[in-house]
Amino acid sequence: MSDYIQKVIEAVRPKLSEYGLKLLPRGKNSFSLIRGTTIVMTVRDAGEIVELSYKSKKYTYDKWYTKPEHLTAMILNVLEHQEKQQ
């Protein structure tokens, strides 16, 4: 795992059970958050950027500006406002 992805995983993992999600590593530089057999979100380290896929949309963030703690906050915010209601 890339250092960036590893930091995001470490920060997100303790909160996943609140949303009924599990973490599924996907290769060297990405992971998915799953509920049952459904992929809810995928995060991938793509070199200078990080890609977040959610609800069939892909969002890209420059890793220079979006540090792991910023991406973690964004992921948890999405889960809090979107996924907890389901």
C-alpha positions, 0 to 999 in steps of 0.5 A: 500500500502507498503511504498515503492510502495506508494513512487514510485506511488507518484513519477510516477503519475505526469508523466503518462499523458505524455505517455497516461497511467493511474495507476491501484492499484492491491492489497496491494503491487502492481500497473499496468500502463495501456493504455486503457485496456492494461497493460503496466507495473506492479510493485510489492513489494515482501518483500525484492525484488521488481518485475517489469513486462514489455513486458512479462519479469519480472525483480527483484530488491533488495530493499536494493540497489534499493530505490524507487527513483531509481526504479522511474527513471528506470520506467520513463526511460523505458517509455521515450525510449520505450512507448513514441514512440508508 
